[in-house]
Amino acid sequence: MRLRGKLFDGSDSLFRTQPDMGKRAGHDVWLNEFTPARMEHLGFVNRLMQTFCELDIRCALVNTYPAYIAGVFGLFSTGGGKISLLYFARVDSPILENIYNKVPSFQIGTLTFTLTEAERYEYFTDYSVFAITLGEETVRVLIGVADTTSNICGSKSSINLLEFLWENTLVFSFLKYEIVCVPSPHLRSSNLDII
């Protein structure tokens, strides 16, 4: 999908700015800590985002759920009880091919994906709804795919993808909350940040 006719350029410039700022300022300025006001599905979302970050796949979770756990909204919904809209930047990836091709059921790490609402999104090739299961918890997630000019960049491009989504999907100006997971420049683990 081309958002407003535009392709995401795959840049990781915002991620690269962070280490440069740390070197110049003499300290780290990552926002590694977020204290949510609500915890509903937060452990699930954390594992979901970290899984894709560890696989070096760029993605961002947008819509009402991030604002909900930040305490800004009193409820969250994208219709029918789905927690949010998870965007991926389209890349050649055997992992993501299952999502692009709307495979009925598949596994990514500890997460099981089961396609739901197939008829509703049959003619919307860049959108699908999956019930994603982690342990005993199952959450329905609306997934969207944004076309990109680059097939090289990975999870370090997630912040730029988020900015691209802000600029090209949201019409009104308001305080925006989104979730993105990027590799830490100093640690081997990933950081889940609410932006």
C-alpha positions, -999 to +999 in steps of 0.1 A: +000+000+000+012+035-008+001+058+019-011+090+002+007+077-028+041+077-010+066+049-004+084+046+029+121+051+021+134+026+047+157+052+064+171+046+098+183+082+103+163+088+135+179+057+151+214+068+140+208+103+154+205+088+189+240+074+193+254+106+178+236+127+204+248+104+231+284+108+221+281+146+219+261+150+251+282+125+270+252+105+282+224+083+269+191+099+260+170+069+250+135+069+266+139+033+279+113+036+306+076+039+303+052+036+332+018+026+317-014+037+333-031+005+322-016-030+317-042-048+296-024-069+270+008-050+276+029-081+282+015-096+250+023-065+230+058-063+245+065-099+234+049-093+199+070-062+192+102-077+207+098-108+185+098-087+153+126-066+166+147-097+173+140-109+137+151-074+124+117-066+110+106-030+110+071-024+124+051+000+145+019-003+165-005+026+159-041+037+166-059+039+200-042+011+220-009+029+227-029+060+239-051+037+260-022+021+280-006+056+283-038+066+302-049+092+275-079+073+262-104+055+284-109+027+259-093+013+227-108-002+196-103-004+159-137-021+156-147-056+167-123-057+197-090-056+178-063-040+199-046-018+173-031-015+138+003-031+134+021-018+103+050-036+086+072-021+059+070-045+030+103-064+025+112-098+009+109-120+040+099-156+044+086-147+078+063-119+065+052-138+033+026-157+055+011-123+064+012-109+029-004-141+015-029-143+043-020-178+052-048-193+074-024-203+103+013-201+110+038-197+138+065-170+143+086-179+174+062-184+203+034-166+186+007-184+167-012-164+139-047-174+128-064-155+100-098-141+109-123-119+090-109-132+058-140-124+037-141-088+051-106-080+040-105-102+009-104-072-014-081-051+008-048-069+000-027-048+023-049-054+054-057-085+073-069-095+108-051-122+127-059-137+161-024-139+176-019-164+205+009-163+230+005-189+257-031-187+270-037-152+257-052-145+223-056-110+208-070-099+175-047-075+156-054-056+124-022-057+103-014-033+075+015-033+051+032-001+038+052-003+006+088+007+007+116+017-017+141-002+003+145-039+010+176-035+031+168-018+064+155-036+094+142-029+129+165+002+132+141+018+106+111+014+129+112+049+142+113+064+107+085+041+097+065+055+127+072+091+115+062+081+080+029+067+093+023+099+114+028+121+083+008+100+059-021+083+077-032+108+104-051+138+091-058+157+123-031+172+145-033+158+181-011+142+207+001+109+192+011+078+211+026+048+192+046+018+201+079+009+184+106-015+194+142-009+183+175-025+191+193-007+219+226+009+207+242-002+240+225-035+249+219-067+230+182-067+240+154-046+225+137-017+240+099-012+239+092+025+237+059+044+238+064+074+216 
